[in-house]
Amino acid sequence: MKLLAAALALALGHHSFAVVYLEQDTIEIEGDVVEFQYRNPHAWLMVHGSERGALGEKIYAAEWVSVSQLERSGIPKNFFKPGDTMRIWASPNKNPSDNRVRLKRMERKSDGWKWQGNRGDVR
């Protein structure tokens, strides 16, 4: 899994999110953290779960913000643990078979921790 995400990060480098994601759309996913990659240019949260209203589960690779943004928000590299149950809202990928999404908002069920990006309201 780490190799896959590392290859994705290197291949994409810095890109316009609108090239990869449907930024105007929002999907809701609920599942458990598999891995948290605390790295630049963007951190990644891997969640095994399902999209609301869809059948089946898969591992979603949720692209987040940079490490410096996480540090400014007080989020250390050990903030998420495997098994943490999360609810996330994200921009879906333009390619329906690609499991990468762009985080907009999320909450951790165990303690009620919430993160709301600065990208406007969730639809």
C-alpha positions in Angstrom: 0.0 0.0 0.0 2.8 2.4 0.9 4.5 1.8 -2.5 1.2 2.5 -4.3 0.6 5.8 -2.6 4.3 6.8 -3.0 4.1 6.1 -6.7 0.9 8.1 -7.0 2.5 11.1 -5.2 5.6 11.0 -7.3 3.6 10.6 -10.5 1.3 13.5 -9.8 3.7 15.9 -8.1 1.9 19.2 -7.7 -1.2 19.3 -9.9 -4.4 21.2 -10.1 -7.0 19.3 -8.2 -9.6 20.1 -10.8 -7.6 18.0 -13.3 -8.0 14.9 -11.2 -11.2 15.4 -9.1 -14.7 16.5 -9.6 -14.3 19.5 -7.2 -18.0 20.6 -7.5 -19.2 17.1 -6.4 -19.1 15.6 -2.9 -19.3 11.9 -1.9 -19.6 10.6 1.7 -17.6 7.6 2.8 -17.6 5.7 6.1 -14.9 3.3 7.0 -11.8 2.4 9.0 -8.3 3.9 8.7 -5.8 1.6 7.1 -2.9 3.9 7.0 -2.0 7.6 7.5 0.8 8.9 5.3 2.3 12.1 6.8 4.2 13.4 3.8 4.6 16.2 1.4 3.4 17.5 -1.0 0.1 16.1 0.5 -0.7 13.8 3.4 -2.9 10.7 2.5 -5.5 9.0 4.6 -6.2 5.4 3.5 -9.7 4.4 4.5 -11.3 0.9 3.9 -15.1 1.5 3.6 -18.0 2.3 1.4 -19.5 5.3 -0.3 -23.0 6.2 1.0 -25.6 4.6 -1.2 -23.1 2.3 -3.0 -22.6 -1.4 -2.7 -19.3 -2.9 -1.7 -16.2 -1.7 0.1 -12.8 -0.6 -1.1 -9.8 1.3 0.1 -10.0 5.0 -0.7 -6.9 7.0 -0.9 -7.9 10.4 0.4 -5.6 13.3 -0.5 -5.3 15.9 2.2 -3.1 19.0 2.9 0.6 19.5 3.3 2.5 18.5 6.4 3.2 22.1 7.3 -0.6 22.8 7.2 -1.2 19.8 9.5 1.5 21.0 11.9 0.0 24.4 12.1 -3.3 22.7 13.0 -1.7 20.6 15.7 -2.1 17.3 13.8 1.0 15.0 14.4 2.0 12.0 12.3 0.4 9.6 14.9 -2.9 11.4 15.0 -4.8 8.6 13.1 -4.5 5.0 14.1 -5.4 1.9 12.0 -8.9 1.0 12.9 -10.1 4.5 13.6 -13.6 4.7 12.2 -14.0 7.8 10.0 -16.7 9.6 8.1 -15.3 11.6 5.2 -16.7 13.9 2.6 -14.6 14.3 -0.5 -14.4 15.2 -4.2 -14.6 12.1 -6.2 -12.1 11.2 -8.9 -13.0 11.9 -12.5 -12.1 8.3 -13.3 -14.7 6.2 -11.5 -12.3 3.2 -11.3 -9.6 5.3 -9.5 -9.9 5.1 -5.7 -8.3 8.5 -5.0 -10.5 11.3 -3.6 -9.8 14.8 -2.3 -10.8 15.5 1.3 -13.2 18.3 2.0 -14.4 17.4 5.6 -14.1 14.5 8.0 -14.9 13.3 11.5 -13.6 10.6 13.7 -16.4 8.6 15.4 -14.5 7.6 18.6 -14.0 11.1 20.0 -16.0 13.4 17.7 -12.9 15.1 16.3 -13.9 17.1 13.2 -12.0 18.8 10.4 -13.7 21.1 8.0 -11.6 22.3 5.1 -11.8 25.9 3.9 -13.4 24.8 0.6 -16.9 25.9 1.3 -20.0 24.0 2.3 -20.6 20.3 1.7 -23.5 19.6 -0.5 
